[in-house]
Amino acid sequence: MVDWTDRHFRYFLRQLAPRSLFYTEMHTTGAILRGKSEYILDFDPIERPLALQIAGDDPSAVAESVKKAEAWAYDEYNLNCGCPSDKVQEAHFGACLMAEPALVADLVKAMKDSTGKPVTVKHRIGIRGHGVVRESYEEMVEFVEACAQAGADRFIIHARIAILEGLDPRQNREIPPLRYEEVHRLKRDFPELTIEINGGFRTLDALLPQYDAVDGVMVGRAAYEDPYFLTAAERAVFGDPLPLITRRSVLLALIPYFDTWQAKDLFPHKIYRHMTDLFAGFRGARKWRQLLSPPYKTFHRSSDILKVGMELFPDEILDSTDHRPPPLPREEPSTTI
């Protein structure tokens, strides 16, 4: 989720989800090795547990990237073998690597040899395009076994194939059908492997049954488009009541964060652009989105935008721990005599 799951979004989301593992944006080995380290690799400790997601096709480069990142306190390193974009394919990263299980195994081994922390692989159930068709269950098993033998600690599997030509990334998240059963079968066939599933989980009714079949669930855009969904998911998965996590508590916690970054001359919309759907489903959500949308408002103290935003909502919304507003009471039909 390049340009989405940056450090500011992760800091914001951590106020809502204290226990989930977060992932960075996908960073190429070139960016890690030659880019500005503070911009690429730095993060606030509150974001942990945090995985650095790496894209690359050269074992020596992924190894050096991991070694460089060891100066930071990442909790694991993740190799991206799932992104289907044309730009990523042209660089020989992402989903197209599923056509080369032996190469991916070399990448995993190089990463494992460079750290004592977990190394994980994010991939699709298969790929199709540019003359390559590898979308059978048996071919996915071949890929997973190669990575497992190289030392991969966990697999996060998007339960769709990636179509490598003719579809853009958004279409690749929607058009190829979800095939959850193949991920479930993989866990049944290889119970010793840690298998997590990704793809299409936007409700608790869809998410929670997955824990009967696999070890975990990755949520992507659902958490961005409805951040409080992750609070509801943590309550359901971990059994934590999380009674203090309200929209008001989240915004109050972010005031010093805004002030800190204002002192570093960061434009505040770089932070609050991630927060437009905090009140999704509640009365006043539209005015909240408008407040945080272009043209961006200017305040002497950048965190004042949060205080202005809180004035849009009554206490029962600011202090609610509901994911969505409770349904209105059903009116009894009137009786006329």
C-alpha positions in Angstrom: 0.0 0.0 0.0 2.5 2.5 -1.2 1.7 6.1 -0.1 -0.9 4.7 2.2 0.6 2.9 5.2 3.3 5.6 5.9 4.5 6.3 9.4 1.8 8.9 10.0 -1.0 6.5 9.1 0.6 3.8 11.3 0.9 6.2 14.3 -2.8 7.1 13.9 -3.9 3.5 13.5 -1.9 2.4 16.5 -4.2 4.5 18.6 -7.0 2.3 17.4 -5.3 -1.1 17.4 -2.7 -1.7 20.1 -2.0 -5.3 19.3 -2.0 -5.9 15.5 1.1 -6.3 13.5 1.6 -3.4 11.1 3.5 -3.4 7.8 5.4 -0.5 6.2 4.8 0.5 2.7 6.6 -1.6 0.2 10.2 -0.3 -0.2 12.5 -1.4 -2.9 16.0 -2.4 -2.1 17.2 0.5 -4.2 15.3 3.0 -2.1 16.5 1.4 1.2 20.1 1.3 0.1 20.4 4.6 -1.7 17.5 6.7 -0.4 17.3 8.9 2.7 17.4 6.5 5.6 15.4 8.7 8.0 12.6 9.1 5.5 12.5 5.5 4.4 13.3 3.5 7.5 12.6 5.7 10.6 9.4 5.2 12.7 8.0 6.0 16.1 8.4 3.2 18.6 4.6 3.2 19.2 4.1 1.8 15.7 5.6 -1.6 16.9 5.1 -4.5 16.3 6.1 -3.5 12.8 7.4 -5.4 9.7 9.5 -3.8 7.0 8.2 -4.8 3.6 10.9 -5.2 1.0 10.7 -5.6 -2.8 13.7 -6.9 -4.7 15.1 -9.6 -6.9 18.8 -9.6 -6.0 19.8 -11.8 -3.0 22.8 -9.6 -2.1 20.6 -6.4 -2.3 17.9 -7.8 0.0 20.5 -9.0 2.4 22.2 -5.5 2.5 18.8 -3.9 2.9 18.0 -6.1 5.9 21.4 -5.4 7.4 20.9 -1.7 7.0 17.5 -1.8 8.6 18.8 -3.7 11.6 19.8 -0.3 13.0 16.1 0.2 13.6 13.9 -1.9 15.8 11.8 -3.7 13.2 10.1 -6.8 14.4 10.3 -8.7 11.1 11.1 -8.4 7.5 8.6 -9.2 4.8 9.4 -10.0 1.1 6.7 -8.8 -1.2 5.8 -11.3 -3.9 2.2 -10.1 -4.4 2.2 -6.7 -6.0 1.0 -7.0 -9.6 1.6 -3.4 -10.9 3.3 -2.9 -14.3 5.9 -0.7 -12.7 6.8 -3.3 -10.2 6.9 -6.1 -12.8 9.2 -4.0 -15.0 11.6 -3.9 -12.1 11.2 -7.7 -11.6 9.7 -7.4 -8.2 6.4 -8.4 -6.6 4.0 -11.0 -7.9 6.0 -11.9 -11.1 8.6 -13.5 -8.8 6.1 -16.3 -8.1 7.2 -17.7 -11.5 10.7 -18.3 -10.0 10.4 -20.2 -6.8 14.1 -21.0 -6.6 15.0 -17.3 -6.9 12.5 -16.4 -4.2 14.0 -19.1 -2.0 17.4 -17.5 -2.5 16.0 -14.1 -1.5 14.5 -15.6 1.6 17.7 -17.3 2.6 19.7 -14.1 2.0 17.3 -12.3 4.3 17.4 -15.0 7.0 21.2 -15.0 6.9 21.2 -11.3 7.6 19.0 -11.2 10.7 17.8 -13.2 13.7 14.3 -11.8 13.3 11.4 -13.5 11.4 11.4 -13.3 7.6 8.0 -13.6 6.0 6.6 -13.8 2.5 3.5 -12.0 1.1 2.2 -13.6 -2.1 -0.8 -14.5 -4.2 -2.2 -17.9 -4.8 -0.9 -17.8 -8.3 -0.2 -15.6 -11.4 -1.2 -15.4 -15.0 0.2 -13.2 -17.8 3.0 -12.5 -20.2 3.1 -16.2 -21.2 3.2 -17.4 -17.7 0.4 -19.4 -16.1 1.0 -20.6 -12.6 -2.3 -20.7 -10.8 -2.9 -24.3 -9.8 -2.8 -25.3 -6.1 0.1 -27.6 -6.8 2.2 -24.7 -8.2 1.4 -22.6 -5.1 2.6 -25.5 -3.0 5.8 -25.7 -5.0 6.4 -21.9 -4.3 5.6 -22.2 -0.6 7.7 -25.3 -0.1 10.7 -23.6 -1.7 10.3 -20.6 0.6 9.7 -22.8 3.7 12.9 -24.8 3.0 14.8 -21.5 2.7 13.6 -20.6 6.2 10.5 -18.4 5.7 8.8 -18.0 9.1 5.3 -17.1 7.9 3.2 -16.8 4.7 0.6 -14.1 4.1 -1.5 -15.2 1.1 -3.8 -13.0 -0.9 -6.4 -15.5 -2.0 -6.6 -14.3 -5.6 -4.3 -14.9 -8.5 -2.5 -11.8 -9.9 -3.2 -11.1 -13.5 0.0 -9.5 -14.8 -1.4 -7.9 -18.0 -4.6 -6.1 -18.8 -5.6 -5.2 -15.2 -4.4 -2.4 -13.0 -3.7 -2.9 -9.3 -7.2 -1.9 -8.3 -8.8 -4.3 -10.7 -6.4 -7.0 -9.5 -8.0 -6.6 -6.0 -11.5 -7.0 -7.4 -11.7 -9.0 -10.6 -9.9 -12.3 -10.0 -12.2 -14.3 -7.8 -11.3 -15.0 -4.2 -10.3 -18.6 -3.6 -10.2 -18.8 0.2 -10.5 -22.6 0.1 -7.0 -23.0 -1.5 -5.4 -21.1 1.4 -7.4 -23.2 3.9 -6.3 -26.4 2.1 -2.7 -25.3 2.3 -2.9 -24.9 6.1 -4.6 -28.4 6.3 -1.9 -29.9 4.2 1.0 -28.2 6.0 -0.2 -27.7 9.6 3.4 -27.0 10.7 3.5 -23.8 8.6 2.1 -20.5 9.8 -0.4 -19.4 7.2 -2.3 -16.1 7.1 -5.0 -15.0 4.7 -5.6 -11.7 2.9 -8.3 -10.5 0.6 -11.7 -8.9 0.8 -12.3 -8.9 4.6 -14.5 -5.9 5.4 -16.8 -7.2 8.1 -16.4 -9.2 11.3 -18.7 -11.8 9.9 -16.3 -12.4 7.0 -13.1 -12.1 9.1 -13.7 -14.1 12.3 -14.5 -17.5 10.7 -11.1 -17.5 9.1 -9.5 -18.2 12.4 -11.0 -21.7 12.3 -9.0 -22.4 9.1 -5.7 -20.3 9.2 -3.4 -18.7 11.7 -4.2 -15.0 11.1 -5.9 -12.5 8.8 -4.3 -9.5 7.1 -6.6 -6.5 6.6 -5.5 -3.8 4.2 -7.8 -1.2 2.6 -10.7 -2.0 5.0 -8.5 -0.6 7.8 -7.7 2.5 5.8 -11.3 3.2 4.6 -12.8 2.4 8.0 -10.1 2.7 10.7 -12.4 1.9 13.7 -13.1 -1.5 12.0 -9.6 -2.6 13.3 -10.6 -1.7 16.8 -13.7 -3.8 16.5 -11.6 -6.6 15.0 -9.1 -6.5 17.8 -11.9 -6.7 20.4 -13.4 -9.7 18.7 -10.1 -11.6 17.9 -8.2 -10.9 21.1 -11.1 -10.6 23.5 -10.0 -7.2 24.7 -12.8 -4.8 25.6 -10.6 -1.8 24.7 -13.0 0.4 26.6 -10.9 3.5 26.4 -10.5 3.6 22.6 -13.0 6.2 21.4 -12.8 8.7 18.6 -12.2 11.4 21.2 -9.3 9.5 22.8 -7.7 9.0 19.4 -7.9 12.7 18.5 -6.6 13.8 21.9 -3.7 11.4 21.6 -2.8 12.9 18.2 -2.6 16.5 19.4 1.0 16.3 20.7 1.9 14.3 17.6 0.7 17.1 15.3 2.6 19.6 17.4 5.8 17.6 17.2 5.7 17.4 13.5 4.7 21.1 13.1 8.0 21.9 14.8 9.7 19.9 12.0 7.8 21.9 9.4 5.7 19.0 8.1 2.5 20.1 6.4 -0.3 18.8 8.7 -2.3 17.4 5.9 0.4 14.8 5.5 -1.0 13.4 8.8 -4.7 14.1 8.7 -5.2 12.9 5.1 -5.2 9.4 6.6 -8.0 10.2 9.0 -10.9 11.2 6.8 -12.9 8.0 7.6 -12.5 7.9 11.4 -16.2 8.7 11.8 -17.4 6.5 8.9 -21.1 5.8 9.3 -21.8 8.4 11.9 -23.8 11.6 11.6 -21.4 14.4 10.8 -18.9 12.2 8.9 -19.3 14.2 5.8 -18.4 17.5 7.5 -15.4 15.8 9.0 -14.2 14.6 5.6 -14.7 18.1 4.2 -12.7 19.6 7.0 -9.7 17.3 6.2 -10.0 17.6 2.4 -8.5 20.1 -0.1 -8.4 23.0 -0.1 -6.5 22.4 3.2 -7.2 24.7 6.1 -4.6 26.7 7.8 -4.3 27.0 11.6 -1.6 28.8 13.7 -1.3 25.5 15.6 -1.8 22.6 13.3 -3.5 20.4 15.9 -6.3 22.9 16.2 -7.9 21.2 13.2 -8.6 18.2 15.5 -10.2 20.5 18.1 -12.4 22.1 15.4 -13.3 18.6 14.1 -14.4 17.4 17.6 -16.8 20.3 17.7 -18.7 18.7 14.8 -19.8 15.8 16.9 -21.9 15.4 20.1 -20.4 13.6 23.1 -22.3 10.4 22.4 -20.5 10.0 19.1 -17.0 11.2 20.3 -17.2 8.8 23.3 -18.9 5.9 21.5 -17.1 2.6 21.4 -19.4 1.3 18.6 -17.9 0.4 15.3 -21.0 1.8 13.6 -24.0 3.7 15.0 -26.5 1.4 16.7 -29.6 0.9 14.6 -32.5 3.2 15.3 -35.2 1.7 17.4 -38.0 0.2 15.4 -41.2 2.2 15.6 -44.3 0.2 16.6 -47.2 0.8 14.1 -49.7 3.2 15.4 -53.2 2.0 16.1 -56.2 4.3 15.4 -59.5 3.6 17.1 
